[in-house]
Amino acid sequence: MQSVINLLHICESLKIATLLYTFSFRNGHWYCVELFFVLGFFFWRAEAAREDKTCDCERRDP
């Protein structure tokens, strides 16, 4: 189940990255795409790490 959730997160990230890429291409600001994509990736990984810690705590406490 966790792998399905991770796959959905990846698809959502790719969709957002594609929208930003298209928007930036129209306006000629290529660097914005890379900045938003990198920041989005770090926020996504931080959120995933926080969820993993929560899951570990729930598993330990019956």
Contact map, one row per residue, 1 for C-alpha under 8 A:
11111000000000000000000000000000000000000000000000000000000000
11111100000000000000000000000000000000000000000000000000000000
11111110000000000000000000000000000000000000000000000000000000
11111111000000000000000000000000000000000000000000000000000000
11111111100000000000000000000000000000000000000000000000000000
01111111110000000000000000000000000000000000000000000000000000
00111111111000000000000000000000000000000000000000000000000000
00011111111100000000000000000000000000000000000000000000000000
00001111111110000000000000000000000000000000000000000000000000
00000111111111000000000000000000000000000000000000000000000000
00000011111111100000000000000000000000000000000000000000000000
00000001111111110000000000000000000000000000000000000000000000
00000000111111111000000000000000000000011000000000000000000000
00000000011111111100000000000000000000000000000000000000000000
00000000001111111110000000000000000000000000000000000000000000
00000000000111111111000000000000000000000000000000000000000000
00000000000011111111100000000000100110000000000000000000000000
00000000000001111111110000000000000000000000000000000000000000
00000000000000111111111000000000000000000000000000000000000000
00000000000000011111111100000000100100000000000000000000000000
00000000000000001111111110000100100000000000000000000000000000
00000000000000000111111111000000000000000000000000000000000000
00000000000000000011111111100000000000000000000000000000000000
00000000000000000001111111111101100000000000000000000000000000
00000000000000000000111111111100000000000000000000000000000000
00000000000000000000011111110000000000000000000000000000000000
00000000000000000000001111111000000000000000000000000000000000
00000000000000000000000111111100000000000000000000000000000000
00000000000000000000000110111111100000000000000000000000000000
00000000000000000000100110011111110000000000000000000000000000
00000000000000000000000000001111111000000000000000000000000000
00000000000000000000000100001111111100000000000000000000000000
00000000000000001001100100001111111110000000000000000000000000
00000000000000000000000000000111111111000000000000000000000000
00000000000000000000000000000011111111100000000000000000000000
00000000000000001001000000000001111111110000000000000000000000
00000000000000001000000000000000111111111000000000000000000000
00000000000000000000000000000000011111111100000000000000000000
00000000000000000000000000000000001111111110000000000000000000
00000000000010000000000000000000000111111111000000000000000000
00000000000010000000000000000000000011111111100000000000000000
00000000000000000000000000000000000001111111110000000000000000
00000000000000000000000000000000000000111111111000000000000000
00000000000000000000000000000000000000011111111100000000000000
00000000000000000000000000000000000000001111111110000000000000
00000000000000000000000000000000000000000111111111000000000000
00000000000000000000000000000000000000000011111111100000000000
00000000000000000000000000000000000000000001111111110000000000
00000000000000000000000000000000000000000000111111111000000000
00000000000000000000000000000000000000000000011111111100000000
00000000000000000000000000000000000000000000001111111110000000
00000000000000000000000000000000000000000000000111111111000000
00000000000000000000000000000000000000000000000011111111100000
00000000000000000000000000000000000000000000000001111111110000
00000000000000000000000000000000000000000000000000111111111000
00000000000000000000000000000000000000000000000000011111111100
00000000000000000000000000000000000000000000000000001111111110
00000000000000000000000000000000000000000000000000000111111111
00000000000000000000000000000000000000000000000000000011111111
00000000000000000000000000000000000000000000000000000001111111
00000000000000000000000000000000000000000000000000000000111111
00000000000000000000000000000000000000000000000000000000011111
